[in-house]
Each structure stands twice: as structure tokens, then as C-alpha cells.
Amino acid sequence: MPYLTQLATVARRTGCPVTEVAGWKTRGHGPLQDVDGVVCHHTAGWNDMHVVRDGRPGLDGPLSQIWLRRDGRIFIVAAGRCWHNAPSLSLGHTNSRSIGIEAENDGRTPWPKAQLDAYKRLCAELCREFGLPVSTVKGHKEVNSSKPDPHSINMNAFRRDVAALLKGEPAAPAVDTTSWTEELVKDLPTLKVEASNYDVKTVRGCLFARGHVPPESYAGMQGGLEEWLKRIDFDDALDEDVRAFQKAKKLTADGIVGPLTWAALLKVS
């Protein structure tokens, strides 16, 4: 199996903000043999994406393909094999056959609702992309008897919510995202026509996740929807889609993605 260079596109289908860590598409300890499962972790620290990327004494990075920040932003760290689960109690969850998600948490602090919701949505989209049954989403503690992570998460309940998301149903309990969206938008740039960066891809992914990408937006485009989602240019066509979204949300339909539009795009419910 080649490196998983579609991971950023898959992550954007969650509707959560996504950051592509420089060099991720070629980062890894060689390619995976296959994708048979997903392993959920906590990092046991804070502000530790660099550890997931670079490793720690005695264990070279990358340690997982994905780092999930406490505010729900998804960081794509690597596309190849990562050292996130060894020894494994499950043949389908070895380093060579599974995707690791390291969620930022010290192993004691209650999980923020935004982060937990993003965790479930990300697992659902990974299952969808790789044709995995929800039963293959495992906590590290379930496939390595010496590990406690992810702490305090009932994985059976977690998988039920992932299954509901795959069916298009809301995960329970409902999430109040007011505080986390307000916090997130402080760090997000204002975007408009002629912008060109990875945050534009996040806008595209959010529009798609909210059901505001009409087929005509990508009709006739080589690569179709997948190609549309990858584009980093804020072109006139995207401007039209943003204005339509703003109008539907009763916002000023100016095509400018600022704090109010970001909040509407990132809102889970």
C-alpha cells in the first residue's frame, strides 16, 4: 500500500479545521502494508505535536499519523507507518496495518466536547474511506494491555457514536460548540477571493460537511469532488459557494470568510 496521502482530504470531510504539518506526505517509517484498523491514543502531555512528529528519546518519530489538538483541530503529521502500537494484541492494529490518532491530553484532564466530537467524526471518516467496520476502531488500552489510553473513554459508547455518524445520525450526547468555535476563530485568518493557503481547503471541507457544495461546483472537473476539496485557491466559484452558505445562515453574503462565517462553518450542529 502506498503512503496515505489522502488523509488530509479525509480529515476535512469531518468539517473540523485541519492543519497539514509540513512534509507529512513523505513522513513515515516506510509504507503501511494495509489499513485494517484505527488506534485511539492520548499523548500524556500538552502542546506535543512535535513529539508525535519527531519522536522522543529511544523512539524515533513519527509516532502517529494524526495529532488531535484539544480544541478539535486535526493535524496531519505523517502518511506512512508510525510507531504507535507495539506490541499489539491484534494483528489488525499493528504499526504496519493501522492508523494512529494521538489526542492531546495529559491523561487526567476531562476531554473537551469539541475534541471528543472531532475524535468521533475523524474515526467515522477513516472508517468510510478505508471500508473499515466500526469494530476496528480501538482504544490503545484494548490492543495493548500495558496502556491506559485514551483515558476515561468508554470505547463501546465511543464506537456507538461513530456508527451513528456513519449512518448520518447525530452522535450522543449533543455538543454545545459555542465556546470552542469562538476560541478557534481567533486564530483563523480572514479569507476572500485570491487567497491561497491550506485554510482555504478547510473552508471547502466545511462547506462539503455542511451540505453546501452543489454538484455543479465540481461538475466537469477532472478528479471531481476529490480534486475540488484539495484546491487551496479561493477562486470566484468558491466565492459563490461561500456567499450561498452565508445567505443560508443569514449572514452578510459578501464572500469573506471572517469570524462569523468561520463560526458557522465550524459549528457541529
DRENPA-3360 file (N, C-alpha, C; in nm, 2 decimals, always signed):
BEGIN
1 = MPYLTQLA = +0.09/-0.12/+0.00/+0.00/+0.00/+0.00/+0.09/+0.12/+0.00 ~ +0.06/+0.22/-0.09/+0.14/+0.35/-0.09/+0.11/+0.43/+0.04 ~ +0.19/+0.54/+0.06/+0.17/+0.63/+0.17/+0.03/+0.68/+0.16 ~ -0.03/+0.71/+0.27/-0.18/+0.75/+0.28/-0.19/+0.90/+0.26 ~ -0.16/+0.95/+0.13/-0.16/+1.09/+0.10/-0.30/+1.15/+0.09 ~ -0.40/+1.07/+0.11/-0.54/+1.12/+0.11/-0.59/+1.16/+0.25 ~ -0.50/+1.15/+0.35/-0.55/+1.17/+0.49/-0.60/+1.31/+0.52 ~ -0.54/+1.41/+0.46/-0.59/+1.55/+0.48/-0.73/+1.57/+0.42;
9 = TVARRTGC = -0.75/+1.51/+0.30/-0.88/+1.52/+0.24/-0.99/+1.45/+0.33 ~ -0.95/+1.33/+0.38/-1.04/+1.26/+0.46/-1.07/+1.34/+0.59 ~ -0.97/+1.40/+0.65/-1.00/+1.47/+0.77/-1.09/+1.59/+0.75 ~ -1.07/+1.66/+0.63/-1.16/+1.77/+0.60/-1.30/+1.74/+0.59 ~ -1.33/+1.61/+0.56/-1.47/+1.57/+0.54/-1.54/+1.57/+0.68 ~ -1.47/+1.58/+0.79/-1.53/+1.59/+0.92/-1.59/+1.73/+0.94 ~ -1.55/+1.83/+0.87/-1.60/+1.96/+0.89/-1.51/+2.03/+1.00 ~ -1.42/+1.96/+1.06/-1.33/+2.02/+1.16/-1.21/+2.09/+1.09;
17 = PVTEVAGW = -1.15/+2.19/+1.16/-1.03/+2.25/+1.10/-0.92/+2.15/+1.09 ~ -0.84/+2.17/+0.99/-0.73/+2.07/+0.96/-0.60/+2.15/+0.93 ~ -0.49/+2.11/+0.98/-0.36/+2.16/+0.95/-0.27/+2.05/+0.90 ~ -0.21/+2.07/+0.78/-0.12/+1.98/+0.72/+0.02/+2.01/+0.77 ~ +0.08/+1.93/+0.85/+0.22/+1.96/+0.90/+0.32/+1.94/+0.79 ~ +0.40/+2.03/+0.77/+0.50/+2.03/+0.66/+0.57/+1.90/+0.65 ~ +0.57/+1.85/+0.53/+0.64/+1.72/+0.50/+0.57/+1.59/+0.53 ~ +0.44/+1.61/+0.57/+0.37/+1.49/+0.61/+0.35/+1.38/+0.51;
25 = KTRGHGPL = +0.34/+1.42/+0.38/+0.31/+1.32/+0.28/+0.42/+1.22/+0.25 ~ +0.54/+1.26/+0.29/+0.66/+1.17/+0.28/+0.72/+1.12/+0.41 ~ +0.65/+1.15/+0.52/+0.69/+1.12/+0.66/+0.64/+0.98/+0.70 ~ +0.73/+0.90/+0.74/+0.69/+0.76/+0.79/+0.80/+0.67/+0.79 ~ +0.78/+0.56/+0.86/+0.89/+0.45/+0.86/+0.85/+0.35/+0.75 ~ +0.84/+0.40/+0.63/+0.80/+0.32/+0.51/+0.65/+0.31/+0.50 ~ +0.60/+0.25/+0.39/+0.45/+0.25/+0.37/+0.39/+0.15/+0.46 ~ +0.26/+0.16/+0.49/+0.18/+0.06/+0.56/+0.16/-0.06/+0.47;
33 = QDVDGVVC = +0.14/-0.18/+0.53/+0.10/-0.29/+0.45/-0.04/-0.28/+0.40 ~ -0.13/-0.23/+0.49/-0.27/-0.22/+0.47/-0.33/-0.13/+0.58 ~ -0.46/-0.10/+0.57/-0.52/-0.03/+0.68/-0.64/-0.12/+0.72 ~ -0.62/-0.18/+0.84/-0.72/-0.28/+0.89/-0.78/-0.22/+1.02 ~ -0.73/-0.11/+1.07/-0.79/-0.06/+1.19/-0.74/+0.08/+1.23 ~ -0.80/+0.14/+1.33/-0.77/+0.27/+1.38/-0.74/+0.25/+1.53 ~ -0.63/+0.31/+1.58/-0.60/+0.30/+1.73/-0.60/+0.44/+1.78 ~ -0.68/+0.46/+1.89/-0.71/+0.59/+1.96/-0.62/+0.60/+2.08;
41 = HHTAGWND = -0.54/+0.71/+2.09/-0.45/+0.73/+2.20/-0.48/+0.87/+2.27 ~ -0.41/+0.89/+2.38/-0.39/+1.02/+2.43/-0.24/+1.04/+2.45 ~ -0.19/+1.16/+2.44/-0.05/+1.19/+2.43/+0.02/+1.19/+2.56 ~ -0.05/+1.21/+2.67/+0.00/+1.22/+2.81/+0.08/+1.35/+2.82 ~ +0.04/+1.45/+2.75/+0.10/+1.58/+2.76/+0.02/+1.69/+2.69 ~ +0.08/+1.81/+2.68/+0.02/+1.92/+2.62/+0.11/+1.99/+2.52 ~ +0.05/+2.05/+2.41/+0.13/+2.12/+2.31/+0.25/+2.02/+2.26 ~ +0.21/+1.90/+2.23/+0.31/+1.80/+2.20/+0.30/+1.74/+2.06;
49 = MHVVRDGR = +0.25/+1.82/+1.96/+0.25/+1.77/+1.83/+0.39/+1.74/+1.78 ~ +0.49/+1.82/+1.82/+0.63/+1.79/+1.78/+0.68/+1.66/+1.83 ~ +0.63/+1.61/+1.94/+0.67/+1.48/+1.98/+0.62/+1.37/+1.89 ~ +0.49/+1.38/+1.85/+0.43/+1.29/+1.76/+0.50/+1.29/+1.63 ~ +0.55/+1.41/+1.59/+0.62/+1.42/+1.46/+0.76/+1.37/+1.47 ~ +0.83/+1.41/+1.57/+0.98/+1.39/+1.58/+1.02/+1.27/+1.67 ~ +0.93/+1.23/+1.75/+0.96/+1.12/+1.84/+1.02/+1.17/+1.98 ~ +1.07/+1.07/+2.05/+1.12/+1.10/+2.19/+1.25/+1.01/+2.20;
57 = PGLDGPLS = +1.33/+1.04/+2.31/+1.45/+0.95/+2.33/+1.41/+0.80/+2.33 ~ +1.48/+0.73/+2.24/+1.46/+0.59/+2.23/+1.35/+0.55/+2.13 ~ +1.28/+0.64/+2.08/+1.17/+0.61/+1.98/+1.16/+0.72/+1.88 ~ +1.20/+0.69/+1.76/+1.20/+0.79/+1.65/+1.06/+0.82/+1.60 ~ +1.03/+0.95/+1.57/+0.91/+0.98/+1.50/+0.91/+0.95/+1.36 ~ +0.79/+0.95/+1.30/+0.66/+0.98/+1.36/+0.60/+0.87/+1.44 ~ +0.53/+0.91/+1.54/+0.47/+0.82/+1.64/+0.32/+0.79/+1.60 ~ +0.26/+0.88/+1.53/+0.12/+0.85/+1.48/+0.10/+0.94/+1.36;
65 = QIWLRRDG = +0.00/+0.90/+1.28/-0.03/+0.97/+1.16/-0.10/+1.11/+1.19 ~ -0.17/+1.11/+1.30/-0.26/+1.23/+1.33/-0.24/+1.27/+1.47 ~ -0.24/+1.40/+1.49/-0.24/+1.46/+1.63/-0.37/+1.55/+1.63 ~ -0.45/+1.52/+1.74/-0.58/+1.59/+1.75/-0.57/+1.69/+1.87 ~ -0.57/+1.82/+1.84/-0.55/+1.92/+1.94/-0.67/+1.93/+2.03 ~ -0.66/+1.99/+2.15/-0.77/+1.99/+2.24/-0.89/+2.07/+2.20 ~ -0.87/+2.16/+2.10/-0.98/+2.24/+2.05/-1.05/+2.18/+1.93 ~ -1.01/+2.06/+1.89/-1.07/+1.99/+1.78/-1.01/+2.01/+1.65;
73 = RIFIVAAG = -0.89/+2.08/+1.64/-0.82/+2.10/+1.52/-0.74/+1.97/+1.49 ~ -0.75/+1.92/+1.37/-0.68/+1.79/+1.33/-0.55/+1.83/+1.26 ~ -0.44/+1.77/+1.31/-0.31/+1.79/+1.24/-0.27/+1.66/+1.18 ~ -0.25/+1.67/+1.05/-0.20/+1.55/+0.97/-0.05/+1.55/+0.98 ~ +0.01/+1.45/+1.04/+0.15/+1.45/+1.07/+0.23/+1.36/+0.98 ~ +0.18/+1.25/+0.94/+0.25/+1.15/+0.86/+0.16/+1.07/+0.77 ~ +0.21/+1.02/+0.66/+0.13/+0.94/+0.57/+0.18/+0.79/+0.57 ~ +0.29/+0.76/+0.63/+0.35/+0.63/+0.63/+0.33/+0.56/+0.76;
81 = RCWHNAPS = +0.40/+0.45/+0.78/+0.40/+0.37/+0.90/+0.45/+0.45/+1.02 ~ +0.38/+0.44/+1.14/+0.42/+0.51/+1.25/+0.43/+0.42/+1.37 ~ +0.52/+0.46/+1.47/+0.54/+0.37/+1.59/+0.44/+0.41/+1.70 ~ +0.32/+0.36/+1.68/+0.21/+0.40/+1.78/+0.16/+0.28/+1.86 ~ +0.18/+0.16/+1.82/+0.13/+0.05/+1.90/+0.21/-0.08/+1.88 ~ +0.30/-0.10/+1.98/+0.38/-0.23/+1.98/+0.42/-0.26/+2.12 ~ +0.40/-0.38/+2.16/+0.35/-0.49/+2.08/+0.19/-0.48/+2.08 ~ +0.13/-0.53/+1.97/-0.01/-0.53/+1.96/-0.07/-0.66/+1.99;
89 = LSLGHTNS = -0.19/-0.66/+2.06/-0.27/-0.78/+2.08/-0.35/-0.82/+1.96 ~ -0.36/-0.73/+1.86/-0.44/-0.75/+1.75/-0.36/-0.74/+1.62 ~ -0.37/-0.84/+1.53/-0.29/-0.84/+1.41/-0.34/-0.72/+1.32 ~ -0.47/-0.68/+1.33/-0.52/-0.57/+1.25/-0.48/-0.43/+1.31 ~ -0.41/-0.43/+1.42/-0.38/-0.30/+1.48/-0.23/-0.28/+1.51 ~ -0.15/-0.35/+1.43/+0.00/-0.33/+1.44/+0.03/-0.20/+1.37 ~ +0.16/-0.16/+1.39/+0.20/-0.04/+1.33/+0.19/-0.04/+1.17 ~ +0.20/-0.16/+1.12/+0.20/-0.18/+0.97/+0.06/-0.18/+0.91;
97 = RSIGIEAE = -0.04/-0.20/+1.00/-0.17/-0.22/+0.95/-0.28/-0.13/+1.01 ~ -0.24/-0.02/+1.08/-0.34/+0.06/+1.14/-0.29/+0.21/+1.14 ~ -0.39/+0.29/+1.16/-0.37/+0.44/+1.17/-0.38/+0.48/+1.31 ~ -0.28/+0.56/+1.36/-0.29/+0.60/+1.50/-0.33/+0.75/+1.51 ~ -0.41/+0.78/+1.61/-0.46/+0.91/+1.63/-0.41/+0.95/+1.78 ~ -0.33/+1.04/+1.79/-0.28/+1.09/+1.92/-0.36/+1.22/+1.96 ~ -0.44/+1.21/+2.06/-0.52/+1.32/+2.10/-0.45/+1.39/+2.22 ~ -0.44/+1.52/+2.21/-0.37/+1.60/+2.31/-0.44/+1.59/+2.45;
105 = NDGRTPWP = -0.38/+1.53/+2.54/-0.44/+1.52/+2.68/-0.33/+1.46/+2.77 ~ -0.33/+1.51/+2.90/-0.23/+1.47/+2.99/-0.27/+1.34/+3.06 ~ -0.38/+1.28/+3.02/-0.42/+1.15/+3.08/-0.50/+1.16/+3.21 ~ -0.54/+1.29/+3.24/-0.62/+1.31/+3.36/-0.73/+1.41/+3.34 ~ -0.70/+1.51/+3.25/-0.80/+1.62/+3.23/-0.92/+1.57/+3.15 ~ -1.04/+1.61/+3.20/-1.16/+1.58/+3.12/-1.15/+1.62/+2.97 ~ -1.21/+1.54/+2.89/-1.20/+1.57/+2.74/-1.29/+1.69/+2.71 ~ -1.24/+1.79/+2.64/-1.33/+1.90/+2.59/-1.43/+1.84/+2.49;
113 = KAQLDAYK = -1.55/+1.89/+2.49/-1.65/+1.84/+2.40/-1.61/+1.85/+2.25 ~ -1.55/+1.96/+2.22/-1.51/+1.98/+2.08/-1.41/+1.88/+2.03 ~ -1.31/+1.85/+2.12/-1.21/+1.75/+2.09/-1.27/+1.61/+2.07 ~ -1.36/+1.57/+2.17/-1.42/+1.44/+2.16/-1.51/+1.42/+2.04 ~ -1.58/+1.53/+2.01/-1.66/+1.52/+1.89/-1.58/+1.51/+1.76 ~ -1.47/+1.58/+1.75/-1.38/+1.57/+1.64/-1.32/+1.43/+1.63 ~ -1.29/+1.37/+1.75/-1.23/+1.24/+1.75/-1.33/+1.14/+1.69 ~ -1.45/+1.15/+1.72/-1.55/+1.05/+1.67/-1.57/+1.08/+1.52;
121 = RLCAELCR = -1.58/+1.20/+1.48/-1.60/+1.23/+1.34/-1.48/+1.18/+1.25 ~ -1.36/+1.20/+1.31/-1.24/+1.16/+1.24/-1.24/+1.01/+1.22 ~ -1.28/+0.94/+1.33/-1.28/+0.79/+1.32/-1.39/+0.74/+1.22 ~ -1.50/+0.81/+1.22/-1.61/+0.78/+1.12/-1.56/+0.80/+0.98 ~ -1.49/+0.91/+0.95/-1.45/+0.93/+0.81/-1.33/+0.83/+0.77 ~ -1.25/+0.80/+0.87/-1.15/+0.70/+0.84/-1.21/+0.56/+0.81 ~ -1.31/+0.52/+0.88/-1.39/+0.40/+0.85/-1.45/+0.41/+0.71 ~ -1.51/+0.52/+0.68/-1.57/+0.54/+0.55/-1.47/+0.53/+0.44;
129 = EFGLPVST = -1.35/+0.59/+0.45/-1.25/+0.60/+0.35/-1.19/+0.46/+0.32 ~ -1.16/+0.39/+0.43/-1.09/+0.26/+0.41/-1.18/+0.14/+0.42 ~ -1.31/+0.16/+0.43/-1.40/+0.05/+0.43/-1.39/-0.04/+0.55 ~ -1.37/+0.03/+0.67/-1.35/-0.04/+0.79/-1.48/-0.06/+0.87 ~ -1.51/-0.17/+0.93/-1.62/-0.18/+1.02/-1.59/-0.10/+1.15 ~ -1.69/-0.04/+1.22/-1.66/+0.04/+1.34/-1.59/-0.04/+1.45 ~ -1.61/-0.17/+1.44/-1.55/-0.26/+1.54/-1.40/-0.25/+1.54 ~ -1.34/-0.20/+1.43/-1.19/-0.20/+1.42/-1.14/-0.07/+1.47;
137 = VKGHKEVN = -1.22/+0.02/+1.52/-1.18/+0.14/+1.60/-1.15/+0.10/+1.74 ~ -1.03/+0.10/+1.78/-0.99/+0.05/+1.91/-0.92/+0.15/+2.00 ~ -0.94/+0.15/+2.13/-0.85/+0.23/+2.21/-0.72/+0.16/+2.23 ~ -0.61/+0.23/+2.25/-0.48/+0.17/+2.27/-0.49/+0.07/+2.38 ~ -0.57/+0.10/+2.49/-0.58/+0.01/+2.60/-0.65/-0.12/+2.56 ~ -0.71/-0.13/+2.45/-0.78/-0.25/+2.41/-0.69/-0.34/+2.33 ~ -0.58/-0.29/+2.27/-0.49/-0.36/+2.18/-0.35/-0.37/+2.24 ~ -0.33/-0.32/+2.35/-0.20/-0.32/+2.42/-0.23/-0.32/+2.57;
145 = SSKPDPHS = -0.21/-0.43/+2.64/-0.26/-0.45/+2.78/-0.18/-0.36/+2.88 ~ -0.07/-0.30/+2.83/+0.01/-0.22/+2.92/-0.03/-0.07/+2.91 ~ -0.12/-0.04/+2.83/-0.16/+0.10/+2.81/-0.29/+0.14/+2.87 ~ -0.31/+0.27/+2.91/-0.43/+0.31/+2.97/-0.51/+0.41/+2.88 ~ -0.46/+0.44/+2.76/-0.52/+0.54/+2.68/-0.62/+0.48/+2.57 ~ -0.72/+0.57/+2.54/-0.74/+0.70/+2.58/-0.82/+0.70/+2.72 ~ -0.77/+0.77/+2.81/-0.82/+0.77/+2.95/-0.97/+0.80/+2.96 ~ -1.04/+0.74/+3.04/-1.18/+0.76/+3.08/-1.28/+0.75/+2.96;
153 = INMNAFRR = -1.24/+0.71/+2.84/-1.33/+0.70/+2.73/-1.38/+0.56/+2.73 ~ -1.52/+0.54/+2.74/-1.58/+0.41/+2.72/-1.58/+0.38/+2.57 ~ -1.50/+0.29/+2.53/-1.48/+0.27/+2.38/-1.60/+0.21/+2.32 ~ -1.68/+0.13/+2.39/-1.81/+0.08/+2.34/-1.90/+0.19/+2.30 ~ -1.92/+0.29/+2.40/-2.00/+0.40/+2.37/-1.94/+0.49/+2.26 ~ -1.81/+0.50/+2.26/-1.74/+0.58/+2.15/-1.78/+0.52/+2.02 ~ -1.77/+0.39/+2.00/-1.79/+0.32/+1.88/-1.94/+0.33/+1.84 ~ -2.03/+0.34/+1.93/-2.17/+0.36/+1.90/-2.19/+0.49/+1.84;
161 = DVAALLKG = -2.13/+0.59/+1.89/-2.14/+0.73/+1.83/-2.07/+0.73/+1.69 ~ -1.96/+0.66/+1.67/-1.90/+0.66/+1.54/-2.00/+0.59/+1.44 ~ -2.06/+0.48/+1.48/-2.16/+0.41/+1.40/-2.27/+0.50/+1.36 ~ -2.32/+0.58/+1.46/-2.43/+0.68/+1.43/-2.39/+0.78/+1.33 ~ -2.27/+0.83/+1.34/-2.22/+0.93/+1.24/-2.21/+0.87/+1.10 ~ -2.17/+0.75/+1.09/-2.16/+0.68/+0.96/-2.30/+0.66/+0.90 ~ -2.40/+0.66/+0.98/-2.54/+0.64/+0.93/-2.60/+0.78/+0.91 ~ -2.53/+0.89/+0.94/-2.58/+1.02/+0.92/-2.66/+1.07/+1.03;
169 = EPAAPAVD = -2.65/+1.00/+1.15/-2.72/+1.04/+1.27/-2.63/+1.12/+1.36 ~ -2.69/+1.20/+1.45/-2.61/+1.28/+1.54/-2.55/+1.19/+1.65 ~ -2.43/+1.21/+1.68/-2.37/+1.13/+1.80/-2.43/+1.19/+1.93 ~ -2.45/+1.10/+2.02/-2.50/+1.15/+2.15/-2.39/+1.15/+2.25 ~ -2.39/+1.24/+2.35/-2.49/+1.35/+2.36/-2.46/+1.46/+2.27 ~ -2.56/+1.55/+2.25/-2.54/+1.67/+2.17/-2.43/+1.76/+2.22 ~ -2.36/+1.82/+2.13/-2.25/+1.90/+2.17/-2.28/+2.05/+2.16 ~ -2.25/+2.13/+2.26/-2.26/+2.27/+2.26/-2.12/+2.32/+2.21;
177 = TTSWTEEL = -2.11/+2.38/+2.09/-1.98/+2.42/+2.04/-1.96/+2.57/+2.05 ~ -2.05/+2.65/+2.12/-2.03/+2.79/+2.12/-1.90/+2.84/+2.16 ~ -1.85/+2.78/+2.28/-1.72/+2.83/+2.33/-1.60/+2.80/+2.25 ~ -1.60/+2.67/+2.19/-1.48/+2.63/+2.12/-1.48/+2.70/+1.98 ~ -1.59/+2.73/+1.92/-1.58/+2.80/+1.79/-1.53/+2.94/+1.81 ~ -1.58/+3.00/+1.92/-1.54/+3.14/+1.95/-1.39/+3.14/+1.97 ~ -1.34/+3.04/+2.04/-1.19/+3.04/+2.07/-1.11/+3.01/+1.94 ~ -1.16/+2.92/+1.86/-1.09/+2.88/+1.73/-1.08/+3.00/+1.64;
185 = VKDLPTLK = -1.19/+3.07/+1.62/-1.18/+3.17/+1.51/-1.09/+3.28/+1.54 ~ -1.04/+3.29/+1.67/-0.94/+3.40/+1.70/-0.81/+3.37/+1.62 ~ -0.78/+3.24/+1.60/-0.66/+3.21/+1.53/-0.67/+3.19/+1.38 ~ -0.79/+3.20/+1.33/-0.81/+3.18/+1.18/-0.80/+3.30/+1.10 ~ -0.75/+3.30/+0.98/-0.73/+3.42/+0.90/-0.86/+3.45/+0.83 ~ -0.88/+3.58/+0.79/-0.99/+3.62/+0.71/-0.95/+3.59/+0.57 ~ -1.04/+3.52/+0.50/-1.02/+3.47/+0.36/-1.12/+3.53/+0.27 ~ -1.07/+3.56/+0.14/-1.16/+3.60/+0.04/-1.09/+3.57/-0.09;
193 = VEASNYDV = -1.16/+3.61/-0.20/-1.10/+3.58/-0.34/-0.96/+3.62/-0.35 ~ -0.88/+3.53/-0.41/-0.74/+3.54/-0.43/-0.65/+3.49/-0.32 ~ -0.71/+3.45/-0.21/-0.63/+3.39/-0.10/-0.59/+3.25/-0.15 ~ -0.48/+3.20/-0.11/-0.43/+3.07/-0.15/-0.34/+3.01/-0.03 ~ -0.41/+2.92/+0.04/-0.34/+2.86/+0.15/-0.42/+2.74/+0.20 ~ -0.37/+2.66/+0.30/-0.44/+2.54/+0.34/-0.57/+2.57/+0.41 ~ -0.58/+2.69/+0.47/-0.71/+2.73/+0.53/-0.83/+2.73/+0.43 ~ -0.79/+2.76/+0.31/-0.90/+2.76/+0.20/-0.95/+2.62/+0.19;
201 = KTVRGCLF = -0.86/+2.52/+0.20/-0.90/+2.38/+0.19/-1.00/+2.35/+0.31 ~ -0.97/+2.40/+0.42/-1.06/+2.38/+0.54/-1.20/+2.44/+0.51 ~ -1.20/+2.56/+0.44/-1.33/+2.61/+0.41/-1.41/+2.52/+0.31 ~ -1.34/+2.46/+0.22/-1.40/+2.37/+0.12/-1.45/+2.25/+0.20 ~ -1.37/+2.19/+0.29/-1.41/+2.07/+0.36/-1.53/+2.10/+0.45 ~ -1.54/+2.22/+0.51/-1.65/+2.26/+0.60/-1.78/+2.28/+0.51 ~ -1.76/+2.34/+0.40/-1.88/+2.36/+0.31/-1.94/+2.22/+0.27 ~ -1.85/+2.13/+0.24/-1.90/+2.00/+0.20/-1.96/+1.93/+0.32;
209 = ARGHVPPE = -1.90/+1.93/+0.43/-1.96/+1.87/+0.55/-2.09/+1.92/+0.59 ~ -2.11/+2.05/+0.56/-2.24/+2.11/+0.60/-2.35/+2.10/+0.49 ~ -2.31/+2.03/+0.38/-2.40/+2.01/+0.27/-2.42/+2.13/+0.18 ~ -2.32/+2.21/+0.17/-2.34/+2.34/+0.09/-2.24/+2.34/-0.03 ~ -2.22/+2.22/-0.09/-2.14/+2.21/-0.21/-2.23/+2.15/-0.32 ~ -2.29/+2.23/-0.40/-2.37/+2.17/-0.51/-2.29/+2.10/-0.61 ~ -2.34/+1.99/-0.67/-2.27/+1.91/-0.77/-2.21/+2.00/-0.88 ~ -2.28/+2.10/-0.92/-2.22/+2.19/-1.03/-2.09/+2.26/-0.99;
217 = SYAGMQGG = -2.06/+2.26/-0.86/-1.93/+2.33/-0.82/-1.81/+2.25/-0.87 ~ -1.83/+2.12/-0.88/-1.72/+2.03/-0.93/-1.75/+1.95/-1.06 ~ -1.87/+1.98/-1.11/-1.90/+1.91/-1.24/-1.80/+1.94/-1.35 ~ -1.76/+1.84/-1.42/-1.67/+1.86/-1.53/-1.52/+1.88/-1.49 ~ -1.50/+1.88/-1.36/-1.36/+1.90/-1.31/-1.29/+1.76/-1.31 ~ -1.18/+1.76/-1.36/-1.10/+1.63/-1.36/-1.07/+1.59/-1.22 ~ -1.11/+1.48/-1.17/-1.10/+1.44/-1.03/-1.22/+1.46/-0.95 ~ -1.32/+1.54/-1.01/-1.44/+1.56/-0.94/-1.43/+1.62/-0.80;
225 = LEEWLKRI = -1.51/+1.57/-0.71/-1.52/+1.63/-0.57/-1.39/+1.62/-0.50 ~ -1.32/+1.51/-0.52/-1.19/+1.50/-0.45/-1.09/+1.61/-0.49 ~ -1.09/+1.64/-0.62/-1.00/+1.75/-0.67/-1.04/+1.88/-0.62 ~ -1.18/+1.90/-0.61/-1.23/+2.03/-0.56/-1.19/+2.05/-0.42 ~ -1.20/+1.94/-0.34/-1.16/+1.95/-0.19/-1.02/+1.98/-0.17 ~ -0.93/+1.94/-0.26/-0.79/+1.96/-0.25/-0.74/+2.10/-0.28 ~ -0.82/+2.18/-0.35/-0.77/+2.31/-0.40/-0.75/+2.41/-0.29 ~ -0.64/+2.48/-0.30/-0.61/+2.58/-0.19/-0.64/+2.72/-0.24;
233 = DFDDALDE = -0.68/+2.74/-0.36/-0.71/+2.87/-0.42/-0.85/+2.91/-0.39 ~ -0.87/+3.03/-0.34/-1.00/+3.09/-0.32/-1.04/+3.16/-0.45 ~ -1.11/+3.08/-0.54/-1.14/+3.14/-0.67/-1.29/+3.19/-0.67 ~ -1.33/+3.24/-0.79/-1.46/+3.30/-0.80/-1.57/+3.20/-0.77 ~ -1.55/+3.07/-0.81/-1.65/+2.97/-0.79/-1.67/+2.94/-0.64 ~ -1.56/+2.94/-0.57/-1.57/+2.92/-0.42/-1.64/+3.04/-0.36 ~ -1.61/+3.16/-0.41/-1.67/+3.28/-0.36/-1.83/+3.27/-0.37 ~ -1.87/+3.21/-0.48/-2.02/+3.19/-0.50/-2.07/+3.09/-0.40;
241 = DVRAFQKA = -2.00/+2.99/-0.37/-2.05/+2.89/-0.27/-2.05/+2.95/-0.13 ~ -1.95/+3.03/-0.10/-1.94/+3.09/+0.03/-2.06/+3.19/+0.05 ~ -2.08/+3.27/-0.06/-2.20/+3.36/-0.05/-2.33/+3.29/-0.03 ~ -2.35/+3.18/-0.10/-2.47/+3.10/-0.08/-2.48/+3.04/+0.06 ~ -2.37/+3.00/+0.11/-2.37/+2.95/+0.25/-2.41/+3.06/+0.35 ~ -2.34/+3.18/+0.33/-2.37/+3.29/+0.42/-2.52/+3.33/+0.41 ~ -2.57/+3.33/+0.29/-2.71/+3.37/+0.28/-2.80/+3.27/+0.35 ~ -2.77/+3.14/+0.34/-2.85/+3.04/+0.41/-2.84/+3.05/+0.56;
249 = KKLTADGI = -2.73/+3.10/+0.61/-2.71/+3.11/+0.75/-2.75/+3.25/+0.80 ~ -2.80/+3.33/+0.71/-2.85/+3.47/+0.74/-2.73/+3.56/+0.79 ~ -2.62/+3.54/+0.72/-2.50/+3.63/+0.74/-2.49/+3.72/+0.62 ~ -2.41/+3.82/+0.64/-2.38/+3.91/+0.53/-2.31/+3.83/+0.41 ~ -2.38/+3.83/+0.30/-2.33/+3.75/+0.19/-2.23/+3.82/+0.11 ~ -2.11/+3.84/+0.17/-2.00/+3.92/+0.10/-1.89/+3.83/+0.05 ~ -1.90/+3.70/+0.07/-1.79/+3.61/+0.02/-1.67/+3.61/+0.11 ~ -1.67/+3.69/+0.21/-1.55/+3.70/+0.30/-1.56/+3.60/+0.42;
257 = VGPLTWAA = -1.47/+3.51/+0.44/-1.47/+3.42/+0.55/-1.40/+3.48/+0.67 ~ -1.48/+3.55/+0.75/-1.43/+3.61/+0.87/-1.48/+3.54/+0.99 ~ -1.47/+3.60/+1.11/-1.51/+3.53/+1.24/-1.65/+3.47/+1.24 ~ -1.75/+3.54/+1.19/-1.89/+3.49/+1.19/-1.91/+3.38/+1.10 ~ -1.85/+3.39/+0.98/-1.86/+3.28/+0.88/-1.78/+3.16/+0.92 ~ -1.66/+3.18/+0.98/-1.59/+3.07/+1.03/-1.67/+2.99/+1.14 ~ -1.73/+3.07/+1.23/-1.81/+3.01/+1.34/-1.92/+2.92/+1.28 ~ -1.99/+2.97/+1.18/-2.10/+2.90/+1.12/-2.04/+2.77/+1.05;
265 = LLKVS = -1.93/+2.78/+0.98/-1.87/+2.67/+0.91/-1.82/+2.56/+1.01 ~ -1.77/+2.60/+1.12/-1.71/+2.50/+1.22/-1.81/+2.45/+1.32 ~ -1.93/+2.51/+1.32/-2.03/+2.46/+1.42/-2.07/+2.32/+1.39 ~ -2.08/+2.24/+1.49/-2.10/+2.09/+1.47/-2.25/+2.07/+1.44 ~ -2.34/+2.13/+1.51/-2.48/+2.11/+1.49/-2.54/+2.20/+1.39;
% end
